Amino acid sequence: APSTGPVGLAFGLPGTDGSGCQFAKVVTARPGTTPQITAQVDAGFYCMGIFDLGNFTTVQNFSITIVNP
């Protein structure tokens, strides 16, 4: 069964060498359709991260929806 526990969700910029992600905003997110992170940004490359806060004991699947108005 899917977990309903919170996860870490982060938004940022790719590293200057194109690897990794330098997070600018990190939140604790719960499953649902309510926006968890919002940001007004210029056109460009950005990255997202999702991570376990220590709640999961089995493999979990995740999906992230990005909306660009």
Buried (B, 14 or more C-beta within 10 A) or exposed (E): EEBEEBBBBBBBBBEEEEEEBEBBEBEEBEBEEEEBBEEEEEEEEBBEBEEBEEEEEEEEEEEEEEEEE
